[in-house]
Amino acid sequence: MPASTVKPATRPKRGPDRAAALAQYRRRASVYDLELALFEPIRSEAIERLQLRPGQVVLDLGCGTGLSLARLRQGVGARGRVIGIEQSPEMIERARQRVALARWRNVSLLCAPVEEVQIDAVADAALFHFTHDILRRPEAVARVLQHLGPGARVVASGLKWAPPWAAPANVLVLGAAWRSVTSLDGLRAPWSVLARHTGPLRVESRLLGTVYLASGNCGPGPGRARHPTPT
């Protein structure tokens, strides 16, 4: 069925809702890792496309319970740095437990909305993994771009509406989105706001077109930080 026929009347087209997201992830925190297990291959692909090198700084936007941290840290090595940003206290507490258990000294976790976060570094790469609400907030995307150096690598992945030939799969997209996003706006091209800042992105589809991987590099555009920006 076309994507338009599966959007429920109770979810009108609107922007992301922070209060709703906080409540949503408060409920999901204890089962989040299990729910995301199906998409772990996508996470691996997304991190691979960051092309991380030892000594780099990488941002993990909407880091959740920290499922990406180990692989990101492996990419930047002991001399690099991973900065995870998550607005849900319940989710980031689980990420903190993960970091403490592994004794990672080069992983920093910040509990704040992305559009308000204060970052004390210029990053070489940024990961948006299943963070639809963040990607649909222009102010959040702009905030991240302020803290990326010229040529920084950016990768986004997540749900999207399936193409017409796989339209029945949108029932599955809707079911997953119902638990993970607060706005269905932009699900045809969730990366579009990011692309307006970075320029053309390479977009690939997975799982019958219901999941995307978008990757690219940042140019030296206006407002791009070359050193930590006061916030």
N, C-alpha and C positions, 0 to 999 in steps of 0.2 A: 504494500500500500504506500502511497506517497507520504513523505514526511509530514506534510501538512495535515494529513488525516489522523495522525496519531498523537497530536499535541492536545493534552487535556484542557478543558475549559478552565480548570482551576489554576492553571499555570499560564497566565497571560504573558504576552511578550513584554519583558521589562528587563532592567539591568540586574546585576547580582545584588543579593540582599545579605549584608554582613551578619545581621542578627540571626537570620535563618540559617546561614552557613555555620555559625558557631553552635547553634542548637543541633544541627544535622550531624556535625562531627563529634559533638559531645556524646551523641547516641552511638556513633559508629566506632569510637576509639578502640573499644575492647575487641572488636571483630574485624577491624580494618585490614590487618595483614592477611587474614584468611580471604577476605573478599577480593583483594587485589592479586591473589595468587595466579589467576588465569592470565593476567596481563604482565607477568614478570618477563616474558620474552620481549615484550615491547619496551619495558624499562631498560633491559640490556642493550637493545638496539639503539635507543635514544642516547644512552650514556656513551656507547661506542661512537656515535656521530658527533659527540662533543670534541673528539680528537684531543683529549687531555694529554698534557705533558708534565713531567716532574717539575715541581716548583711553581706551578700555576695556582691561581685562585679561582675557585668555581662557586657560583651561587646555586643553591637548590631552593627554588621558589615553591612555597607550599609543600615543605618537606614532609609534612605529616608525621608518621611515627619513625621516620628515618630509614625507610627501606632502601633508599638510594645511597646513603652515606658511605657504606663500605666500598662500593664500587667507585664512587667519586674519589674517595680517599686513595684508593689503589691507583687511580689515574694520575693524581697530582703528587703522589709519594709523600714521604714524611716531611719533606721541606716545603710542600705546597700547603694550601689551606682550603678547607671546605666551610662554607657559611650557609647554614640552613635557616630558612625563614618560614614561620608558621604562626598563624593567628590563633589557632585553637589551643588553649592551655592543656586540655586533656590529651591532644595528639602530641604536642611537643614534649610533654612530660615523659611519654613513652620513648621518644627520640633521645631525651636526656639519659634515660636509663640505659638505652642501647650504647650511647657514647661512653658512659661511665663504666659499663661492664667491659667494653673493649679497650678502655683506657686510651682513647684517642685524644691527644693533646692539640692536634691541629684542626679540630672540628669545633666550630662555634655555632651556637643555636640562638636565634633571636625570636622572641614571641611578640609579634606585631603584625598588623596588616601590611602587605607589601607596599602600598602607597604611602605609608607613614614611617616605614622602617628607617633606622639610621645605620648606615653601613660605613665602616671605617677603612675600606679598602677599595682598590680598583680591581675588578675581576677580569679574567681572561675568557670566561665562559659562563653561561647561565642555562639552567635546565628548568623547563616548565613541564612537569610530568603529571598528566591528568589534573590540571589546574584550570579548568575552563573559566571559573568565575574570575580568577586573576587575569587571564588573557583577555577577558571582555571588559576590563576596567582600563581605559586609556591612561588614567593617572598612575595606575600600578605599573603598567608597561613602561611609561615614561620614567618613572622612578628607577626602575631596574636599569634602563638604558643609560641613565646618568652615571651609573657606577660600573659601566663596562668600558674597557679601553678600546681604541680603534682596532678593528679587525677581530674583535672578540667573537667567539663562536657561540651561537644561540640555537638551542634545540627545544622544540615543543612537541608534545604527544598527548593523545587523548581521544575521547569519543567524538564522532561526527555522524551526521545523517548519511546513510548509505546511498549510493547512486541508484537511479531508477531501476536498473536491471536486478538490484538486490533489495528493492524497497521493503519486502517483508521483514528483512533483518532489522528494520527500524523499530519493531516491537521490542527487540532486545536492547537497542540503543536507549529507547525511552525508559525501559525498566532500570537500566544501569544509571542513566542520567537522573532519574527520580531520586536516587539515593546519594548522588555525588555532586549535583550542581543546584543552584537556586534560580537559574535562568536558562531557558532553552534558546535564547537569542544568540544567533551567530553559529549555531551548530552545523550549518552548511559549510562554513569555512572559519573554524575557531581561531585560526592563526592570522586573520585579516588585520587586526589591530597591530599585532607585532610586525607584520610585513610593511605596514605604513611607516614604521620607524627604521627597519633594517634594510628595506629593499626586497627584491624577489627572494623567495624561499623555495628550496627544493621540497616538494610535498609528495610523500608516498603513502599508499593505503595498505591496510592490513585487515584481516578478518572480514572478508566480504565487503570491504570499504567502510566498515563501521568504526575503524580506528585509523588515525593518521600519525605520521611522523613528518614534522616540518623542520628544516635545518638551513642555516645560513650564517653569514658573517656580518658584523656591524661595520658600517663605514664610519668616517670621522665626523658624522653629522653634528649640527648645532646642539650645544648643551651636553655633548659627550664628555665625560670626565677623563682627564689624563692624570689626575691625582685625586685623593679623597675629597669629596665635596661637602662643605659644611651643611648640616641639615637642622 
